[in-house]
Amino acid sequence: MTHRVIEPSALYVGTPVYLVATMNPDGTANLAPASSHFSLGRMLVLGLEEGGQSLDNVRRHPAVTVNFPSSSQWQHVERLAGVTGKDPVPAEKSAQYEFEPRKFERAGLTPIAGEIVDVPRVAEAPLQIEGRVRRITGSVDGAFAMVEVEVARVHAEVAITVAGTNHLNAEAWHPLLYAYRTFFDRGAEVGWTRKNPLAQPPEAISQWEGAGGTWEVIAAGQGRATVELRRCDGGEVADVVTLTDERDVRWAMVQAAVARPNLGGK
Ligand SMILES: Cc1cc2nc3c(=O)[nH]c(=O)nc-3n(C[C@H](O)[C@H](O)[C@H](O)COP(=O)(O)O)c2cc1C
């Protein structure tokens, strides 16, 4: 691998876009596209620029909805890219932005009342999060603030959930990714972590394990996996199981990646 030193104008490597709704001083809703954020546990941390109406709003009224559009909805997001809810438009933004008090209409999106917070959600967004702003911390360079939001309720379109569970269906969910001023859909699945709720051992393996035996994934990838079932006494191979079910192969690939890195993807 050869590297060179560069000075990129943007450092974000690719983050899902969200539309953050906040309450304006006159009680109407503001809506702004953003991508800077992360989540850990029940907290969402948003990176909002100083000088924007959204940050002014959360400083005054600590409630938000964070709405994640799907990749197919990028044009709605782009309709908000040149507007601000701040009047007058700050001098540094005036060349590129105009004032727009009706952001939902401008985006062609529909406000729907929050159930917990008094800020509307975006009806069309497959994933909508209601939250209370718990802390706002200015950045070292003064350009933005970190807005810590405690999640109060999550609304997910049925089609992106796993029926009968609280899980989102990773395969069905297509967030709108933003990297280097370009919108992307996500690519195909390449692997699972062992924490994936679908990564359960195949029936034959759990039965063997339940009976006290051990096992080892010998090969995994390209539609099949081979697992040796070993006796608990001395590890002698008692049987060799071939897995071909897609989910079972995925499980085997996770085990192979962890136990024998040289096998991953073979
Ligand atoms: C795709 C995209 C991503 C953006 N990401 C952010 C971001 O992470 N944080 C931010 O404060 N502004 C971000 N912006 C810019 C804001 O949308 C812009 O500053 C806007 O004026 C904010 O609206 P407001 O002034 O009504 O709050 C992004 C804009 C687009 C189109």
The ligand as a Tripos MOL2 file, in Angstrom:
@<TRIPOS>MOLECULE
LIG
   31    33     1     0     0
SMALL
NO_CHARGES

@<TRIPOS>ATOM
      1 C1        -25.8840   16.3290    3.1450 C.3       1 LIG1
      2 C2        -25.6780   17.4560    4.1150 C.ar      1 LIG1
      3 C3        -24.9960   17.2260    5.2950 C.ar      1 LIG1
      4 C4        -24.8320   18.2470    6.2330 C.ar      1 LIG1
      5 N1        -24.2220   17.9670    7.4230 N.ar      1 LIG1
      6 C5        -24.2510   18.8990    8.3960 C.ar      1 LIG1
      7 C6        -23.8410   18.5760    9.7220 C.ar      1 LIG1
      8 O1        -23.4430   17.4510   10.0100 O.2       1 LIG1
      9 N2        -23.9440   19.5410   10.6710 N.ar      1 LIG1
     10 C7        -24.4250   20.7900   10.3940 C.ar      1 LIG1
     11 O2        -24.5390   21.6150   11.3030 O.2       1 LIG1
     12 N3        -24.7860   21.1290    9.1430 N.ar      1 LIG1
     13 C8        -24.7370   20.2210    8.1540 C.ar      1 LIG1
     14 N4        -25.1630   20.5470    6.8980 N.ar      1 LIG1
     15 C9        -25.4630   21.9590    6.5920 C.3       1 LIG1
     16 C10       -26.7710   22.4330    7.1700 C.3       1 LIG1
     17 O3        -27.8480   21.7220    6.6140 O.3       1 LIG1
     18 C11       -26.9180   23.9030    6.8440 C.3       1 LIG1
     19 O4        -25.9550   24.6150    7.6240 O.3       1 LIG1
     20 C12       -28.2720   24.5210    7.0870 C.3       1 LIG1
     21 O5        -28.2230   25.8910    6.8520 O.3       1 LIG1
     22 C13       -28.7890   24.3350    8.4780 C.3       1 LIG1
     23 O6        -30.1170   24.8310    8.5280 O.3       1 LIG1
     24 P1        -30.5780   25.7670    9.6930 P.3       1 LIG1
     25 O7        -29.7380   27.0120    9.6530 O.co2     1 LIG1
     26 O8        -32.0260   26.0520    9.4070 O.co2     1 LIG1
     27 O9        -30.3570   25.0210   10.9550 O.co2     1 LIG1
     28 C14       -25.3260   19.5460    5.9440 C.ar      1 LIG1
     29 C15       -25.9920   19.7750    4.7480 C.ar      1 LIG1
     30 C16       -26.1810   18.7510    3.8400 C.ar      1 LIG1
     31 C17       -26.9310   19.0150    2.5790 C.3       1 LIG1
@<TRIPOS>BOND
     1     1     2 1
     2     2     3 ar
     3     2    30 ar
     4     3     4 ar
     5     4     5 ar
     6     4    28 ar
     7     5     6 ar
     8     6     7 ar
     9     6    13 1
    10     7     8 2
    11     7     9 ar
    12     9    10 ar
    13    10    11 2
    14    10    12 ar
    15    12    13 ar
    16    13    14 ar
    17    14    15 1
    18    14    28 ar
    19    15    16 1
    20    16    17 1
    21    16    18 1
    22    18    19 1
    23    18    20 1
    24    20    21 1
    25    20    22 1
    26    22    23 1
    27    23    24 1
    28    24    25 2
    29    24    26 1
    30    24    27 1
    31    28    29 ar
    32    29    30 ar
    33    30    31 1
@<TRIPOS>SUBSTRUCTURE
     1 LIG1         1 GROUP 0 **** ****
